[in-house]
Structures are given as structure tokens and as C-alpha cells.
Amino acid sequence: MTQNKKADCRKKEYQKLSFDLKLSVIDQIINGQISLNHASGVYNVSRSTISYWMQSAKRCPATEPKSCILILR
């Protein structure tokens, strides 16, 4: 009797993106240039991660951009 081995269910490994690239992705999505799904595929980042970046960027005060760097890391 042969046993079927289950497929490996490990998380995907993603590359670390720079702060400027994160802001660029957020800006493109907000301006309607690309969708969140498309950005996820192009930049090889999960949709939930991009959503987290967008939520974090909303909490950043415009007067203190350095605080955004700490949140979006």
C-alpha cells in the first residue's frame, strides 16, 4: 500500500522591500494605478502585508515622516 505524501505547507519567503518602495506601492494603489492583487503579484508580497502597510501609513502623521519609517519596517 502506497502512502500519499502531503504537500509542504510552508510559508512563502518574501524579499525585504525598502521604505521608498513600500510608499511607492501604497501610492500606486491609492491613486488607482494598480490593484492590491496586481501589486501583490508584481512585487511578490502578500496582500495582507500590503494591507498592513496601507493601514500603518494612514496612522502616520504628515508632520513627522520619520515616525512612518518605524511603523512600515
Secondary structure by P-SEA (a helix, b strand, c coil): cbbbbcccccccccccccaaaaaaaaaaaaaccccaaaaaaaacccaaaaaaaaaaaaacccccaaaaaaaac
